[in-house]
């Protein structure tokens, strides 16, 4: 967990998405998993996954469509979109 920065503060952490962590995103497909609460999200088709020598990330800037988001749906209090 927390591939890019192992010194992240985890006390009371509510949400964490790390594109470099295989437990968060396998590198293909549409499932993105919150590492703090294990809430599954769905990556929109317009969100690019970037894997370069500099690191791994989600790119929301290449497309301007309504699918340019990651939608997380858990209980009614944990539904939100990240774009």
N, C-alpha and C positions, 0 to 999 in steps of 0.2 A: 504494500500500500504506500502511496505517496512517492512515486518513483522520482519525480523531478525535484522534490525538496523534502528530504526526510526529517527536517527540523520543524515542520509545520506543527502548530499548537493543535492538539486534538481534544483537549478538555472541552466538553460541551459542544463539540463540533456537530453541526446539524446537517451539513451538505458538503460533499466534495466530489468533483469530477476531475479526473486526471487522464488526459488523452494518452499519456505514455504508459499507463498501467493496463495490462491485459485483463485484469479483473474488472476494469471499468469499461473498456472498449477493446474488442478483439482485433480491430483493424479493418473489419469489413462488416457489412450488414447494417441493421438499423437500431440494435439494442445498445443502450448506454446505461450503465449501472452506477448509481450514487454509492460511493465507497463508504460513506459515513452511516447511512441508514439502509443500504441495499434496496433502494427504491429504483425500479426499472423505468427507463425513459426510452422514447423512440426518437431517433435522429431523423429529421426531415430530409427528403431526397435532395434538397438544395444545399445542404451543409456538407462541405468537403472535409475529408480527413487528410491531413497533411503529415507525411512521414519523411523527414529529411535528416541530414547529418546534424542539423541544428536542434532537432527534437521533433516531437509529435504534438499536433494541435488540431482543434476543430476550427475551420475557417468559415465564418458567416458572411464574408465580404464579397465573395465571387459571384453570387447570384442574388437577385432581388425578387424572390418569389415568396409566396405565402408558406412554402415548406422550408424556409430558412430559419429553422428553430430546432431545439430539442425539447420535447414535451415529457414531463415527469408526472405520473399519475399514481398516487398512493391513496391514502384515506382522503376524505374531502378537505382536510386541512393541509395536505401536502401536494395539491395539484398546482403546477405552475409551468411556465414555459421559459426557456432560456434562449435568447437570440442575440 
